[in-house]
Amino acid sequence: MSGPVTDTSRAPVAFGLRAVPQLFEELQQQEVGRKRRRRRQRALNSLCDLMHDPERIYQAVTGGFLEQLKVLFEDEDPSVRTKTCELLHLLSAHSIGRQALLSSSLLPALSQLLDDSSSSCRLNALRVLHRLTLLPAGAEALLTLVPTLMLKLREVKEEEEEEVQVQVLLLSTLSSCSRLDPRPALASDGVSVLGHKLSHRSPNIRREAAAAMMALSVCDDGKRRVCEEAVLPAVVNLLQDDDVEVQAYAAGVIMYTVIIITGKQRCLDLNVVPVLLALVSNSEEEEEDKERRKRRKALVMYSLRALTALAEAPDGRRLLLEQLPLLVRRSEAAEEDQDIRRAAQTAVRVVTWTP
């Protein structure tokens, strides 16, 4: 009769509450060379298995074990560095893990791994940083890292398919940070860098680039740069993208940009009014799921607000007066969403306003 099968890639795990402390002790063993590397790999594999349990995450965080991981960032074995980042990624899946990581001294060392020689380690480090921005405190903590993230975005090799995931993570992280404060990204030539991503073949990259561009266009400096950097033609093209979320973010960029006079004129020159009206006139399909209806609502709301601002320009008002019945229908429909109906009513008031 054969004995039990042992997984040699993992360290033995103690019972109950002793499991997490015992594995962290394994990581601190003072052997040298291959033996230490092997011990650390096995302990990290077992810890990653345990961190799928929220109770184990709580134990790791409250037990003060996070600081012990800093030495592993400098391990000569890239697999150890990669696995350490994977462990942190699992910890950061929960709010308590993200808060603990933000309160620790690990962030500077973790951000340095964005330049690691191992692509897997770089990707895992970026995953951790991205997940931290789910908290406003995380986005604030990473604001100083925005120039580095923008540089990484410039350096990505477009021809490499595996870099798509890296770009999506970079763009999403930049978007979260820029919603909190767009100035660091704007100071790093963010509008120009993001503008080149708006026409990417990947819908995920187009979506995240448009979301980040929308975040940058909220402030006055961002609005001006969107006009000056000539990215509006690409943004207008995205209004007809196959992805509703891409369309919504593109409409959001236009909504903010047309607040200023230059933005109004640029968008009118690009004949954006008929495109926005077409988006407003499209009714929701009953079979759409809740999440898709939410995205479609955002698209219609942004489009209506953009049209309202464009109506403040004489040429925009003239065009919209010709299509006034469409706006009136959306403003009066009893079955219409209340927010959309109010936005349409505002648009009608501005279009029909007379001195």
C-alpha positions, -999 to +999 in steps of 0.1 A: +000+000+000+015+033-011+019+062+013+004+097+010+015+119-019+036+149-008+038+181-029+075+189-028+069+224-042+052+235-010+064+237+026+046+216+053+018+237+069+013+237+106-022+232+120-046+261+128-033+295+140+003+282+139+003+279+101+010+315+090+037+323+117+055+290+109+057+298+072+070+333+078+096+318+100+106+296+071+112+327+050+136+341+075+159+311+077+195+320+073+207+293+049+226+304+019+225+295-018+202+270-034+189+256-001+176+290+011+161+297-023+143+264-023+130+269+012+117+304+004+100+292-028+082+264-009+071+287+020+058+313-005+038+287-024+022+275+008+015+311+020-001+320-014-024+289-009-034+301+025-041+337+015-072+327-004-088+325+031-097+359+045-090+347+080-054+339+071-051+374+055-063+390+087-038+369+107-009+378+084-018+415+086-025+418+123+005+396+132+029+422+118+044+399+092+043+422+062+076+440+070+094+407+068+087+405+031+110+435+023+141+414+023+126+391-003+123+419-028+161+418-030+164+380-034+187+370-062+161+345-075+135+362-097+110+335-089+112+345-052+106+381-060+078+372-084+061+350-058+065+376-031+046+401-053+019+374-059+015+370-022+011+408-018-015+408-046-035+381-028-033+401+005-044+433-013-076+416-026-091+426+008-094+461+022-076+452+054-046+440+033-046+471+012-047+493+042-019+474+059+003+476+028-003+513+025+007+517+062+039+496+058+073+506+045+071+483+015+058+507-012+091+523-022+108+489-025+077+475-043+077+503-068+114+497-076+103+462-089+087+479-119+123+479-132+130+443-123+148+421-148+120+396-147+089+404-167+067+383-144+079+401-114+073+435-130+037+424-139+030+411-104+043+443-088+021+464-111-009+443-102-003+451-066+000+488-072-031+488-094-051+471-067-040+496-041-056+524-061-090+509-053-087+529-021-085+567-024-056+566+001-038+542-023-044+565-053-030+594-032+000+573-022+008+565-058+006+601-071+043+605-068+047+574-089+027+588-119+057+601-138+073+566-136+041+549-147+038+573-176+074+565-186+066+528-185+037+534-207+059+551-233+084+522-232+059+494-238+067+475-270+034+477-290+043+446-311+044+423-282+010+408-275+018+400-238+023+437-232-014+444-236-021+434-200+007+456-188-007+486-207-042+480-193-029+479-158-008+510-163-036+529-178-061+519-152-037+528-124-030+562-140-068+567-144-074+561-107-046+585-097-057+611-121-093+611-109-079+621-076-054+647-090-048+651-127-018+674-124+010+648-121-001+631-153-006+664-171+029+674-161+042+642-176+027+649-210-001+626-202-026+639-229-001+632-257+009+598-243-027+587-238-038+601-271-016+575-289-035+547-271-069+558-281-067+541-315-051+509-302-064+476-317-072+463-282-107+475-269-094+471-233-065+496-240-089+520-258-113+518-229-087+525-202-070+552-223-103+570-228-111+567-190-077+582-181-082+610-207-116+618-192-100+621-158-074+645-172-100+666-190-118+675-158-095+704-149-090+736-170-055+727-179-066+693-191-093+708-213-068+731-229-043+703-235-069+681-251-076+708-276-039+717-281-026+682-285-051+675-313-065+643-297-101+652-302-103+636-337-094+602-321-119+609-292-147+616-317-139+584-335-143+565-303-180+576-301-187+550-327-166+523-311-181+488-307-176+489-269-203+510-251-179+518-222-153+532-247-181+553-262-191+565-227-156+576-218-151+593-251-184+612-246-172+621-211-140+637-226-161+657-250-185+667-222-157+683-202-138+697-231-168+716-247-171+736-215-144+759-228-148+780-260-119+764-278-133+730-270-167+739-284-152+752-316-130+722-321-158+697-316-182+717-339-155+716-366-153+678-362-191+677-367-197+660-334-233+671-330-249+645-353-229+617-337-239+627-302-276+631-313-274+595-327-262+582-294-289+601-275-316+587-299-306+551-295-330+535-270-320+508-246-327+472-255-348+453-230-326+423-231-295+442-220-282+432-186-281+457-156-244+465-160-248+472-197-278+495-191-257+514-165-229+520-191-255+530-217-271+554-193-237+570-187-232+573-225-265+591-229-260+614-199-226+625-211-238+630-246-268+651-234-245+673-213-221+677-241-249+688-264-262+712-238-227+729-236-225+729-274-259+747-276-242+777-259-224+783-292-244+799-321-235+772-346-243+745-320-276+760-312-286+762-349-278+726-355-297+715-323-328+736-331-331+715-363-332+684-342-352+697-313-380+672-315-356+644-307-345+661-275-381+669-266-391+633-270-364+622-245-374+650-221-411+640-221-411+602-223-428+588-193-408+555-195-375+574-196-350+572-168-355+602-145-319+614-147-318+612-185-352+630-187-339+658-165-307+661-186-328+662-218-350+689-203-320+710-195-307+706-230-341+717-244-341+748-222-306+758-233-313+752-270-346+772-270-333+800-247-338+835-261-325+868-247 
